[in-house]
Amino acid sequence: MKQPDKTLGELQADLVAASQQLFEGDLGAADAWLNRPLRAIGYERPVDCMESAESVRKMLDVIGRLEHGVFN
């Protein structure tokens, strides 16, 4: 889902909110996930992928796939 009208800051806020939603509001689990290397993004940490809109959108896509049970 592309969101070209959003600023980088808005996309970053969306990513943090989406990670919290992924863990049903558990802020600790969301923070741990954001700071853990993920295979889906080449073993990088999601927080390290927040410097460009394209990277943030990619992370939002990863969360969307996880929510729908698509793990690869």
N, CA, C and O atoms as a Tripos MOL2 file, in Angstrom:
@<TRIPOS>MOLECULE
protein
  288   287    72     0     0
PROTEIN
NO_CHARGES

@<TRIPOS>ATOM
      1 N           0.8480   -1.1690    0.0000 N.3       1 MET1
      2 CA          0.0000    0.0000    0.0000 C.3       1 MET1
      3 C           0.8950    1.2330    0.0000 C.2       1 MET1
      4 O           1.5330    1.5260    1.0110 O.2       1 MET1
      5 N           0.9530    1.9470   -1.0910 N.am      2 LYS2
      6 CA          1.7810    3.1380   -1.1850 C.3       2 LYS2
      7 C           1.0580    4.3280   -0.5920 C.2       2 LYS2
      8 O          -0.1570    4.4720   -0.7190 O.2       2 LYS2
      9 N           1.8350    5.1780    0.0600 N.am      3 GLN3
     10 CA          1.2870    6.3660    0.6930 C.3       3 GLN3
     11 C           2.1500    7.5640    0.3180 C.2       3 GLN3
     12 O           2.8700    8.0940    1.1650 O.2       3 GLN3
     13 N           2.0890    7.9980   -0.9410 N.am      4 PRO4
     14 CA          3.0110    9.0300   -1.4060 C.3       4 PRO4
     15 C           2.7980   10.4010   -0.7670 C.2       4 PRO4
     16 O           3.7040   11.2340   -0.7910 O.2       4 PRO4
     17 N           1.6340   10.6460   -0.2050 N.am      5 ASP5
     18 CA          1.3510   11.9640    0.3440 C.3       5 ASP5
     19 C           1.8640   12.1450    1.7670 C.2       5 ASP5
     20 O           1.8130   13.2550    2.2970 O.2       5 ASP5
     21 N           2.3520   11.0940    2.3910 N.am      6 LYS6
     22 CA          2.8080   11.1850    3.7730 C.3       6 LYS6
     23 C           4.2810   11.5770    3.8320 C.2       6 LYS6
     24 O           5.0790   11.1930    2.9760 O.2       6 LYS6
     25 N           4.6190   12.3430    4.8510 N.am      7 THR7
     26 CA          6.0120   12.7110    5.0760 C.3       7 THR7
     27 C           6.7460   11.5360    5.7130 C.2       7 THR7
     28 O           6.1250   10.5820    6.1820 O.2       7 THR7
     29 N           8.0580   11.6160    5.7250 N.am      8 LEU8
     30 CA          8.8590   10.5740    6.3550 C.3       8 LEU8
     31 C           8.4760   10.4400    7.8310 C.2       8 LEU8
     32 O           8.3420    9.3280    8.3410 O.2       8 LEU8
     33 N           8.3020   11.5570    8.5050 N.am      9 GLY9
     34 CA          7.9210   11.5220    9.9230 C.3       9 GLY9
     35 C           6.5860   10.8330   10.1480 C.2       9 GLY9
     36 O           6.4250   10.0760   11.1050 O.2       9 GLY9
     37 N           5.6320   11.0950    9.2670 N.am     10 GLU10
     38 CA          4.3260   10.4450    9.3810 C.3      10 GLU10
     39 C           4.4400    8.9440    9.1330 C.2      10 GLU10
     40 O           3.8030    8.1450    9.8190 O.2      10 GLU10
     41 N           5.2500    8.5680    8.1530 N.am     11 LEU11
     42 CA          5.4540    7.1440    7.8770 C.3      11 LEU11
     43 C           6.1480    6.4590    9.0470 C.2      11 LEU11
     44 O           5.8070    5.3290    9.3970 O.2      11 LEU11
     45 N           7.1190    7.1330    9.6520 N.am     12 GLN12
     46 CA          7.8010    6.5600   10.8130 C.3      12 GLN12
     47 C           6.8160    6.3560   11.9620 C.2      12 GLN12
     48 O           6.8520    5.3260   12.6340 O.2      12 GLN12
     49 N           5.9490    7.3190   12.1860 N.am     13 ALA13
     50 CA          4.9270    7.1880   13.2300 C.3      13 ALA13
     51 C           3.9800    6.0360   12.9010 C.2      13 ALA13
     52 O           3.5750    5.2920   13.7950 O.2      13 ALA13
     53 N           3.6280    5.8840   11.6350 N.am     14 ASP14
     54 CA          2.7840    4.7620   11.2020 C.3      14 ASP14
     55 C           3.4640    3.4330   11.4940 C.2      14 ASP14
     56 O           2.8150    2.4790   11.9230 O.2      14 ASP14
     57 N           4.7770    3.3680   11.2600 N.am     15 LEU15
     58 CA          5.5120    2.1290   11.5000 C.3      15 LEU15
     59 C           5.5200    1.7740   12.9830 C.2      15 LEU15
     60 O           5.3030    0.6190   13.3500 O.2      15 LEU15
     61 N           5.7650    2.7500   13.8190 N.am     16 VAL16
     62 CA          5.7570    2.4940   15.2680 C.3      16 VAL16
     63 C           4.3690    2.0430   15.7050 C.2      16 VAL16
     64 O           4.2420    1.0840   16.4670 O.2      16 VAL16
     65 N           3.3330    2.7220   15.2340 N.am     17 ALA17
     66 CA          1.9550    2.3470   15.5870 C.3      17 ALA17
     67 C           1.6190    0.9520   15.0700 C.2      17 ALA17
     68 O           0.9780    0.1710   15.7730 O.2      17 ALA17
     69 N           2.0450    0.6320   13.8530 N.am     18 ALA18
     70 CA          1.7640   -0.6860   13.2740 C.3      18 ALA18
     71 C           2.4770   -1.7850   14.0560 C.2      18 ALA18
     72 O           1.9300   -2.8730   14.2390 O.2      18 ALA18
     73 N           3.6910   -1.5050   14.5160 N.am     19 SER19
     74 CA          4.4060   -2.5180   15.3010 C.3      19 SER19
     75 C           3.7200   -2.7320   16.6430 C.2      19 SER19
     76 O           3.6700   -3.8580   17.1390 O.2      19 SER19
     77 N           3.1990   -1.6770   17.2290 N.am     20 GLN20
     78 CA          2.4590   -1.8110   18.4860 C.3      20 GLN20
     79 C           1.1710   -2.5930   18.2630 C.2      20 GLN20
     80 O           0.7920   -3.4240   19.0890 O.2      20 GLN20
     81 N           0.5100   -2.3290   17.1610 N.am     21 GLN21
     82 CA         -0.7210   -3.0600   16.8340 C.3      21 GLN21
     83 C          -0.4060   -4.5340   16.5760 C.2      21 GLN21
     84 O          -1.1760   -5.4080   16.9740 O.2      21 GLN21
     85 N           0.7120   -4.8130   15.9180 N.am     22 LEU22
     86 CA          1.1160   -6.1880   15.6430 C.3      22 LEU22
     87 C           1.2230   -6.9880   16.9390 C.2      22 LEU22
     88 O           0.8990   -8.1750   16.9780 O.2      22 LEU22
     89 N           1.6800   -6.3230   17.9940 N.am     23 PHE23
     90 CA          1.8430   -6.9840   19.2940 C.3      23 PHE23
     91 C           0.7330   -6.6090   20.2670 C.2      23 PHE23
     92 O           0.9170   -6.6350   21.4840 O.2      23 PHE23
     93 N          -0.4220   -6.2590   19.7080 N.am     24 GLU24
     94 CA         -1.6450   -5.9960   20.4800 C.3      24 GLU24
     95 C          -1.4260   -5.0040   21.6170 C.2      24 GLU24
     96 O          -1.9240   -5.1940   22.7270 O.2      24 GLU24
     97 N          -0.6760   -3.9420   21.3250 N.am     25 GLY25
     98 CA         -0.4720   -2.8710   22.2900 C.3      25 GLY25
     99 C           0.6510   -3.1030   23.2820 C.2      25 GLY25
    100 O           0.8780   -2.2660   24.1570 O.2      25 GLY25
    101 N           1.3560   -4.2140   23.1690 N.am     26 ASP26
    102 CA          2.4750   -4.5040   24.0690 C.3      26 ASP26
    103 C           3.6820   -3.6870   23.6020 C.2      26 ASP26
    104 O           4.3800   -4.0710   22.6640 O.2      26 ASP26
    105 N           3.9130   -2.5590   24.2700 N.am     27 LEU27
    106 CA          4.9700   -1.6420   23.8410 C.3      27 LEU27
    107 C           6.3560   -2.2630   23.9430 C.2      27 LEU27
    108 O           7.2140   -2.0100   23.0980 O.2      27 LEU27
    109 N           6.5790   -3.0700   24.9670 N.am     28 GLY28
    110 CA          7.8750   -3.7340   25.1310 C.3      28 GLY28
    111 C           8.1620   -4.6990   24.0000 C.2      28 GLY28
    112 O           9.2700   -4.7320   23.4660 O.2      28 GLY28
    113 N           7.1600   -5.4840   23.6360 N.am     29 ALA29
    114 CA          7.3280   -6.4480   22.5420 C.3      29 ALA29
    115 C           7.5300   -5.7170   21.2150 C.2      29 ALA29
    116 O           8.3460   -6.1360   20.3950 O.2      29 ALA29
    117 N           6.7980   -4.6400   21.0030 N.am     30 ALA30
    118 CA          6.9470   -3.8550   19.7740 C.3      30 ALA30
    119 C           8.3420   -3.2520   19.6930 C.2      30 ALA30
    120 O           8.9730   -3.2790   18.6360 O.2      30 ALA30
    121 N           8.8250   -2.7060   20.8090 N.am     31 ASP31
    122 CA         10.1620   -2.1150   20.8370 C.3      31 ASP31
    123 C          11.2280   -3.1760   20.5890 C.2      31 ASP31
    124 O          12.1910   -2.9370   19.8610 O.2      31 ASP31
    125 N          11.0530   -4.3440   21.1940 N.am     32 ALA32
    126 CA         12.0130   -5.4290   20.9860 C.3      32 ALA32
    127 C          12.0320   -5.8500   19.5170 C.2      32 ALA32
    128 O          13.0990   -6.0900   18.9530 O.2      32 ALA32
    129 N          10.8630   -5.9380   18.9030 N.am     33 TRP33
    130 CA         10.7790   -6.3280   17.4940 C.3      33 TRP33
    131 C          11.4590   -5.2900   16.5980 C.2      33 TRP33
    132 O          12.1740   -5.6480   15.6620 O.2      33 TRP33
    133 N          11.2360   -4.0200   16.8830 N.am     34 LEU34
    134 CA         11.8390   -2.9530   16.0850 C.3      34 LEU34
    135 C          13.3620   -2.9470   16.1910 C.2      34 LEU34
    136 O          14.0450   -2.4540   15.2920 O.2      34 LEU34
    137 N          13.8930   -3.4870   17.2730 N.am     35 ASN35
    138 CA         15.3360   -3.4640   17.5100 C.3      35 ASN35
    139 C          16.0170   -4.8060   17.2710 C.2      35 ASN35
    140 O          17.2030   -4.9580   17.5660 O.2      35 ASN35
    141 N          15.2870   -5.7760   16.7440 N.am     36 ARG36
    142 CA         15.8390   -7.1140   16.4960 C.3      36 ARG36
    143 C          16.1020   -7.2900   15.0020 C.2      36 ARG36
    144 O          15.2620   -6.9130   14.1850 O.2      36 ARG36
    145 N          17.2560   -7.8570   14.6260 N.am     37 PRO37
    146 CA         17.5090   -8.1370   13.2100 C.3      37 PRO37
    147 C          16.4590   -9.1060   12.6670 C.2      37 PRO37
    148 O          16.1470  -10.1170   13.2960 O.2      37 PRO37
    149 N          15.9210   -8.7820   11.4910 N.am     38 LEU38
    150 CA         14.8760   -9.6010   10.8850 C.3      38 LEU38
    151 C          15.3550  -10.2190    9.5800 C.2      38 LEU38
    152 O          15.9420   -9.5390    8.7390 O.2      38 LEU38
    153 N          15.1030  -11.4880    9.4210 N.am     39 ARG39
    154 CA         15.4800  -12.1900    8.1970 C.3      39 ARG39
    155 C          14.7940  -11.5720    6.9780 C.2      39 ARG39
    156 O          15.3850  -11.4960    5.9010 O.2      39 ARG39
    157 N          13.5500  -11.1320    7.1530 N.am     40 ALA40
    158 CA         12.7630  -10.5850    6.0380 C.3      40 ALA40
    159 C          13.4050   -9.3540    5.4000 C.2      40 ALA40
    160 O          13.0940   -9.0110    4.2600 O.2      40 ALA40
    161 N          14.2840   -8.7020    6.1200 N.am     41 ILE41
    162 CA         14.9350   -7.4990    5.5780 C.3      41 ILE41
    163 C          16.4570   -7.6460    5.6080 C.2      41 ILE41
    164 O          17.1830   -6.6770    5.8310 O.2      41 ILE41
    165 N          16.9200   -8.8620    5.3820 N.am     42 GLY42
    166 CA         18.3590   -9.1080    5.3000 C.3      42 GLY42
    167 C          19.0730   -8.9870    6.6260 C.2      42 GLY42
    168 O          20.2260   -8.5600    6.6810 O.2      42 GLY42
    169 N          18.3970   -9.3600    7.6890 N.am     43 TYR43
    170 CA         18.9500   -9.3450    9.0440 C.3      43 TYR43
    171 C          19.3260   -7.9390    9.5240 C.2      43 TYR43
    172 O          20.2130   -7.7730   10.3610 O.2      43 TYR43
    173 N          18.6480   -6.9510    8.9870 N.am     44 GLU44
    174 CA         18.7780   -5.5920    9.5140 C.3      44 GLU44
    175 C          17.7130   -5.3850   10.5810 C.2      44 GLU44
    176 O          16.7400   -6.1360   10.6520 O.2      44 GLU44
    177 N          17.9000   -4.3770   11.4010 N.am     45 ARG45
    178 CA         16.8990   -4.0380   12.4070 C.3      45 ARG45
    179 C          15.9210   -3.0320   11.7950 C.2      45 ARG45
    180 O          16.3350   -2.1240   11.0750 O.2      45 ARG45
    181 N          14.6270   -3.1910   12.0810 N.am     46 PRO46
    182 CA         13.6530   -2.2340   11.5440 C.3      46 PRO46
    183 C          13.9960   -0.7780   11.8860 C.2      46 PRO46
    184 O          13.7880    0.1080   11.0560 O.2      46 PRO46
    185 N          14.5140   -0.5170   13.0870 N.am     47 VAL47
    186 CA         14.8480    0.8710   13.4340 C.3      47 VAL47
    187 C          15.9370    1.4400   12.5470 C.2      47 VAL47
    188 O          16.0380    2.6550   12.3830 O.2      47 VAL47
    189 N          16.7500    0.5710   11.9750 N.am     48 ASP48
    190 CA         17.8010    1.0340   11.0700 C.3      48 ASP48
    191 C          17.2680    1.2970    9.6670 C.2      48 ASP48
    192 O          17.9850    1.8170    8.8120 O.2      48 ASP48
    193 N          16.0290    0.9430    9.4360 N.am     49 CYS49
    194 CA         15.4020    1.1120    8.1130 C.3      49 CYS49
    195 C          14.4050    2.2670    8.1190 C.2      49 CYS49
    196 O          13.4970    2.3100    7.2890 O.2      49 CYS49
    197 N          14.5710    3.1900    9.0410 N.am     50 MET50
    198 CA         13.6060    4.2760    9.1620 C.3      50 MET50
    199 C          14.1120    5.5950    8.6010 C.2      50 MET50
    200 O          13.5450    6.6500    8.8870 O.2      50 MET50
    201 N          15.1770    5.5450    7.8030 N.am     51 GLU51
    202 CA         15.7800    6.7730    7.3010 C.3      51 GLU51
    203 C          15.2530    7.2290    5.9530 C.2      51 GLU51
    204 O          15.5390    8.3450    5.5200 O.2      51 GLU51
    205 N          14.4820    6.3740    5.2820 N.am     52 SER52
    206 CA         13.8920    6.7890    4.0100 C.3      52 SER52
    207 C          12.4460    6.3130    3.9470 C.2      52 SER52
    208 O          12.0790    5.3060    4.5510 O.2      52 SER52
    209 N          11.6450    7.0470    3.2140 N.am     53 ALA53
    210 CA         10.2370    6.6930    3.0670 C.3      53 ALA53
    211 C          10.0880    5.3130    2.4450 C.2      53 ALA53
    212 O           9.2140    4.5410    2.8390 O.2      53 ALA53
    213 N          10.9390    5.0020    1.4750 N.am     54 GLU54
    214 CA         10.8780    3.7030    0.8000 C.3      54 GLU54
    215 C          11.1290    2.5630    1.7910 C.2      54 GLU54
    216 O          10.4260    1.5520    1.7640 O.2      54 GLU54
    217 N          12.1190    2.7200    2.6550 N.am     55 SER55
    218 CA         12.4260    1.6870    3.6450 C.3      55 SER55
    219 C          11.2970    1.5210    4.6500 C.2      55 SER55
    220 O          10.9620    0.4030    5.0390 O.2      55 SER55
    221 N          10.7160    2.6310    5.0650 N.am     56 VAL56
    222 CA          9.6100    2.5550    6.0230 C.3      56 VAL56
    223 C           8.4170    1.8530    5.3810 C.2      56 VAL56
    224 O           7.7590    1.0310    6.0190 O.2      56 VAL56
    225 N           8.1410    2.1720    4.1350 N.am     57 ARG57
    226 CA          7.0440    1.4910    3.4330 C.3      57 ARG57
    227 C           7.3120   -0.0060    3.3350 C.2      57 ARG57
    228 O           6.3910   -0.8130    3.4590 O.2      57 ARG57
    229 N           8.5580   -0.3750    3.1140 N.am     58 LYS58
    230 CA          8.9300   -1.7880    3.0480 C.3      58 LYS58
    231 C           8.6480   -2.4600    4.3960 C.2      58 LYS58
    232 O           8.1410   -3.5810    4.4380 O.2      58 LYS58
    233 N           8.9720   -1.7850    5.4800 N.am     59 MET59
    234 CA          8.7180   -2.3450    6.8100 C.3      59 MET59
    235 C           7.2180   -2.4580    7.0740 C.2      59 MET59
    236 O           6.7680   -3.4320    7.6780 O.2      59 MET59
    237 N           6.4480   -1.4780    6.6310 N.am     60 LEU60
    238 CA          4.9890   -1.5580    6.7830 C.3      60 LEU60
    239 C           4.4450   -2.7480    6.0020 C.2      60 LEU60
    240 O           3.4970   -3.4010    6.4370 O.2      60 LEU60
    241 N           5.0480   -3.0270    4.8450 N.am     61 ASP61
    242 CA          4.6580   -4.1930    4.0590 C.3      61 ASP61
    243 C           4.9770   -5.4860    4.8110 C.2      61 ASP61
    244 O           4.1780   -6.4220    4.8080 O.2      61 ASP61
    245 N           6.1490   -5.5350    5.4550 N.am     62 VAL62
    246 CA          6.5180   -6.7170    6.2480 C.3      62 VAL62
    247 C           5.4850   -6.9350    7.3560 C.2      62 VAL62
    248 O           5.0440   -8.0630    7.5770 O.2      62 VAL62
    249 N           5.1020   -5.8770    8.0440 N.am     63 ILE63
    250 CA          4.1040   -6.0040    9.1070 C.3      63 ILE63
    251 C           2.7840   -6.4940    8.5320 C.2      63 ILE63
    252 O           2.1330   -7.3560    9.1220 O.2      63 ILE63
    253 N           2.3840   -5.9550    7.3880 N.am     64 GLY64
    254 CA          1.1540   -6.3960    6.7560 C.3      64 GLY64
    255 C           1.1840   -7.8720    6.4180 C.2      64 GLY64
    256 O           0.1910   -8.5780    6.5930 O.2      64 GLY64
    257 N           2.3300   -8.3410    5.9300 N.am     65 ARG65
    258 CA          2.4600   -9.7730    5.6160 C.3      65 ARG65
    259 C           2.3850  -10.6190    6.8740 C.2      65 ARG65
    260 O           1.7460  -11.6710    6.8810 O.2      65 ARG65
    261 N           3.0330  -10.1660    7.9390 N.am     66 LEU66
    262 CA          2.9740  -10.9010    9.1980 C.3      66 LEU66
    263 C           1.5410  -10.9870    9.7230 C.2      66 LEU66
    264 O           1.1160  -12.0300   10.2180 O.2      66 LEU66
    265 N           0.8060   -9.8890    9.6120 N.am     67 GLU67
    266 CA         -0.5820   -9.8700   10.0890 C.3      67 GLU67
    267 C          -1.4500  -10.8340    9.3070 C.2      67 GLU67
    268 O          -2.4570  -11.3230    9.8200 O.2      67 GLU67
    269 N          -1.0670  -11.1120    8.0660 N.am     68 HIS68
    270 CA         -1.8670  -12.0000    7.2260 C.3      68 HIS68
    271 C          -1.2620  -13.3950    7.0990 C.2      68 HIS68
    272 O          -1.7210  -14.2060    6.2940 O.2      68 HIS68
    273 N          -0.2280  -13.6720    7.8960 N.am     69 GLY69
    274 CA          0.3530  -15.0160    7.9160 C.3      69 GLY69
    275 C           1.2400  -15.3510    6.7350 C.2      69 GLY69
    276 O           1.4490  -16.5250    6.4310 O.2      69 GLY69
    277 N           1.7640  -14.3380    6.0640 N.am     70 VAL70
    278 CA          2.6760  -14.5580    4.9420 C.3      70 VAL70
    279 C           4.0900  -14.2980    5.4630 C.2      70 VAL70
    280 O           4.4820  -13.1500    5.6760 O.2      70 VAL70
    281 N           4.8420  -15.3650    5.6640 N.am     71 PHE71
    282 CA          6.1320  -15.2300    6.3250 C.3      71 PHE71
    283 C           7.3330  -15.2120    5.3990 C.2      71 PHE71
    284 O           8.4570  -15.1040    5.8880 O.2      71 PHE71
    285 N           7.1580  -15.3110    4.0860 N.am     72 ASN72
    286 CA          8.3230  -15.2670    3.2040 C.3      72 ASN72
    287 C           8.1600  -14.2140    2.1560 C.2      72 ASN72
    288 O           9.0460  -14.0320    1.3210 O.2      72 ASN72
@<TRIPOS>BOND
     1     1     2 1
     2     2     3 1
     3     3     4 2
     4     3     5 am
     5     5     6 1
     6     6     7 1
     7     7     8 2
     8     7     9 am
     9     9    10 1
    10    10    11 1
    11    11    12 2
    12    11    13 am
    13    13    14 1
    14    14    15 1
    15    15    16 2
    16    15    17 am
    17    17    18 1
    18    18    19 1
    19    19    20 2
    20    19    21 am
    21    21    22 1
    22    22    23 1
    23    23    24 2
    24    23    25 am
    25    25    26 1
    26    26    27 1
    27    27    28 2
    28    27    29 am
    29    29    30 1
    30    30    31 1
    31    31    32 2
    32    31    33 am
    33    33    34 1
    34    34    35 1
    35    35    36 2
    36    35    37 am
    37    37    38 1
    38    38    39 1
    39    39    40 2
    40    39    41 am
    41    41    42 1
    42    42    43 1
    43    43    44 2
    44    43    45 am
    45    45    46 1
    46    46    47 1
    47    47    48 2
    48    47    49 am
    49    49    50 1
    50    50    51 1
    51    51    52 2
    52    51    53 am
    53    53    54 1
    54    54    55 1
    55    55    56 2
    56    55    57 am
    57    57    58 1
    58    58    59 1
    59    59    60 2
    60    59    61 am
    61    61    62 1
    62    62    63 1
    63    63    64 2
    64    63    65 am
    65    65    66 1
    66    66    67 1
    67    67    68 2
    68    67    69 am
    69    69    70 1
    70    70    71 1
    71    71    72 2
    72    71    73 am
    73    73    74 1
    74    74    75 1
    75    75    76 2
    76    75    77 am
    77    77    78 1
    78    78    79 1
    79    79    80 2
    80    79    81 am
    81    81    82 1
    82    82    83 1
    83    83    84 2
    84    83    85 am
    85    85    86 1
    86    86    87 1
    87    87    88 2
    88    87    89 am
    89    89    90 1
    90    90    91 1
    91    91    92 2
    92    91    93 am
    93    93    94 1
    94    94    95 1
    95    95    96 2
    96    95    97 am
    97    97    98 1
    98    98    99 1
    99    99   100 2
   100    99   101 am
   101   101   102 1
   102   102   103 1
   103   103   104 2
   104   103   105 am
   105   105   106 1
   106   106   107 1
   107   107   108 2
   108   107   109 am
   109   109   110 1
   110   110   111 1
   111   111   112 2
   112   111   113 am
   113   113   114 1
   114   114   115 1
   115   115   116 2
   116   115   117 am
   117   117   118 1
   118   118   119 1
   119   119   120 2
   120   119   121 am
   121   121   122 1
   122   122   123 1
   123   123   124 2
   124   123   125 am
   125   125   126 1
   126   126   127 1
   127   127   128 2
   128   127   129 am
   129   129   130 1
   130   130   131 1
   131   131   132 2
   132   131   133 am
   133   133   134 1
   134   134   135 1
   135   135   136 2
   136   135   137 am
   137   137   138 1
   138   138   139 1
   139   139   140 2
   140   139   141 am
   141   141   142 1
   142   142   143 1
   143   143   144 2
   144   143   145 am
   145   145   146 1
   146   146   147 1
   147   147   148 2
   148   147   149 am
   149   149   150 1
   150   150   151 1
   151   151   152 2
   152   151   153 am
   153   153   154 1
   154   154   155 1
   155   155   156 2
   156   155   157 am
   157   157   158 1
   158   158   159 1
   159   159   160 2
   160   159   161 am
   161   161   162 1
   162   162   163 1
   163   163   164 2
   164   163   165 am
   165   165   166 1
   166   166   167 1
   167   167   168 2
   168   167   169 am
   169   169   170 1
   170   170   171 1
   171   171   172 2
   172   171   173 am
   173   173   174 1
   174   174   175 1
   175   175   176 2
   176   175   177 am
   177   177   178 1
   178   178   179 1
   179   179   180 2
   180   179   181 am
   181   181   182 1
   182   182   183 1
   183   183   184 2
   184   183   185 am
   185   185   186 1
   186   186   187 1
   187   187   188 2
   188   187   189 am
   189   189   190 1
   190   190   191 1
   191   191   192 2
   192   191   193 am
   193   193   194 1
   194   194   195 1
   195   195   196 2
   196   195   197 am
   197   197   198 1
   198   198   199 1
   199   199   200 2
   200   199   201 am
   201   201   202 1
   202   202   203 1
   203   203   204 2
   204   203   205 am
   205   205   206 1
   206   206   207 1
   207   207   208 2
   208   207   209 am
   209   209   210 1
   210   210   211 1
   211   211   212 2
   212   211   213 am
   213   213   214 1
   214   214   215 1
   215   215   216 2
   216   215   217 am
   217   217   218 1
   218   218   219 1
   219   219   220 2
   220   219   221 am
   221   221   222 1
   222   222   223 1
   223   223   224 2
   224   223   225 am
   225   225   226 1
   226   226   227 1
   227   227   228 2
   228   227   229 am
   229   229   230 1
   230   230   231 1
   231   231   232 2
   232   231   233 am
   233   233   234 1
   234   234   235 1
   235   235   236 2
   236   235   237 am
   237   237   238 1
   238   238   239 1
   239   239   240 2
   240   239   241 am
   241   241   242 1
   242   242   243 1
   243   243   244 2
   244   243   245 am
   245   245   246 1
   246   246   247 1
   247   247   248 2
   248   247   249 am
   249   249   250 1
   250   250   251 1
   251   251   252 2
   252   251   253 am
   253   253   254 1
   254   254   255 1
   255   255   256 2
   256   255   257 am
   257   257   258 1
   258   258   259 1
   259   259   260 2
   260   259   261 am
   261   261   262 1
   262   262   263 1
   263   263   264 2
   264   263   265 am
   265   265   266 1
   266   266   267 1
   267   267   268 2
   268   267   269 am
   269   269   270 1
   270   270   271 1
   271   271   272 2
   272   271   273 am
   273   273   274 1
   274   274   275 1
   275   275   276 2
   276   275   277 am
   277   277   278 1
   278   278   279 1
   279   279   280 2
   280   279   281 am
   281   281   282 1
   282   282   283 1
   283   283   284 2
   284   283   285 am
   285   285   286 1
   286   286   287 1
   287   287   288 2
@<TRIPOS>SUBSTRUCTURE
     1 MET1         2 RESIDUE 1 A MET
     2 LYS2         6 RESIDUE 1 A LYS
     3 GLN3        10 RESIDUE 1 A GLN
     4 PRO4        14 RESIDUE 1 A PRO
     5 ASP5        18 RESIDUE 1 A ASP
     6 LYS6        22 RESIDUE 1 A LYS
     7 THR7        26 RESIDUE 1 A THR
     8 LEU8        30 RESIDUE 1 A LEU
     9 GLY9        34 RESIDUE 1 A GLY
    10 GLU10       38 RESIDUE 1 A GLU
    11 LEU11       42 RESIDUE 1 A LEU
    12 GLN12       46 RESIDUE 1 A GLN
    13 ALA13       50 RESIDUE 1 A ALA
    14 ASP14       54 RESIDUE 1 A ASP
    15 LEU15       58 RESIDUE 1 A LEU
    16 VAL16       62 RESIDUE 1 A VAL
    17 ALA17       66 RESIDUE 1 A ALA
    18 ALA18       70 RESIDUE 1 A ALA
    19 SER19       74 RESIDUE 1 A SER
    20 GLN20       78 RESIDUE 1 A GLN
    21 GLN21       82 RESIDUE 1 A GLN
    22 LEU22       86 RESIDUE 1 A LEU
    23 PHE23       90 RESIDUE 1 A PHE
    24 GLU24       94 RESIDUE 1 A GLU
    25 GLY25       98 RESIDUE 1 A GLY
    26 ASP26      102 RESIDUE 1 A ASP
    27 LEU27      106 RESIDUE 1 A LEU
    28 GLY28      110 RESIDUE 1 A GLY
    29 ALA29      114 RESIDUE 1 A ALA
    30 ALA30      118 RESIDUE 1 A ALA
    31 ASP31      122 RESIDUE 1 A ASP
    32 ALA32      126 RESIDUE 1 A ALA
    33 TRP33      130 RESIDUE 1 A TRP
    34 LEU34      134 RESIDUE 1 A LEU
    35 ASN35      138 RESIDUE 1 A ASN
    36 ARG36      142 RESIDUE 1 A ARG
    37 PRO37      146 RESIDUE 1 A PRO
    38 LEU38      150 RESIDUE 1 A LEU
    39 ARG39      154 RESIDUE 1 A ARG
    40 ALA40      158 RESIDUE 1 A ALA
    41 ILE41      162 RESIDUE 1 A ILE
    42 GLY42      166 RESIDUE 1 A GLY
    43 TYR43      170 RESIDUE 1 A TYR
    44 GLU44      174 RESIDUE 1 A GLU
    45 ARG45      178 RESIDUE 1 A ARG
    46 PRO46      182 RESIDUE 1 A PRO
    47 VAL47      186 RESIDUE 1 A VAL
    48 ASP48      190 RESIDUE 1 A ASP
    49 CYS49      194 RESIDUE 1 A CYS
    50 MET50      198 RESIDUE 1 A MET
    51 GLU51      202 RESIDUE 1 A GLU
    52 SER52      206 RESIDUE 1 A SER
    53 ALA53      210 RESIDUE 1 A ALA
    54 GLU54      214 RESIDUE 1 A GLU
    55 SER55      218 RESIDUE 1 A SER
    56 VAL56      222 RESIDUE 1 A VAL
    57 ARG57      226 RESIDUE 1 A ARG
    58 LYS58      230 RESIDUE 1 A LYS
    59 MET59      234 RESIDUE 1 A MET
    60 LEU60      238 RESIDUE 1 A LEU
    61 ASP61      242 RESIDUE 1 A ASP
    62 VAL62      246 RESIDUE 1 A VAL
    63 ILE63      250 RESIDUE 1 A ILE
    64 GLY64      254 RESIDUE 1 A GLY
    65 ARG65      258 RESIDUE 1 A ARG
    66 LEU66      262 RESIDUE 1 A LEU
    67 GLU67      266 RESIDUE 1 A GLU
    68 HIS68      270 RESIDUE 1 A HIS
    69 GLY69      274 RESIDUE 1 A GLY
    70 VAL70      278 RESIDUE 1 A VAL
    71 PHE71      282 RESIDUE 1 A PHE
    72 ASN72      286 RESIDUE 1 A ASN
